């Protein structure tokens, strides 16, 4: 990917969502793989949520902390 233009918030959200979709829902075959997959899924969901909250605050004109 050679994107040069900055991503708007929703485009960034869409990419985070695509990454989450790419991981799928299958568990890892080993404890190590499963732990990594669960952590990645959790992290991606939290990043999505954080981005939505920050975007919503910005749209409402609230300053960031």
Rosetta blueprint (number, residue, H / E / L):
1 X L
2 X L
3 X L
4 X L
5 X L
6 X L
7 X L
8 X L
9 X H
10 X H
11 X H
12 X H
13 X H
14 X H
15 X H
16 X H
17 X H
18 X H
19 X H
20 X H
21 X H
22 X H
23 X H
24 X L
25 X L
26 X L
27 X L
28 X L
29 X L
30 X L
31 X H
32 X H
33 X H
34 X H
35 X H
36 X H
37 X H
38 X H
39 X H
40 X H
41 X H
42 X H
43 X H
44 X H
45 X H
46 X H
47 X H
48 X H
49 X H
50 X H
51 X H
52 X H
53 X H
54 X H
55 X H
56 X H
57 X H
58 X H
59 X H
60 X L
61 X L
62 X L
63 X L
64 X L
65 X L
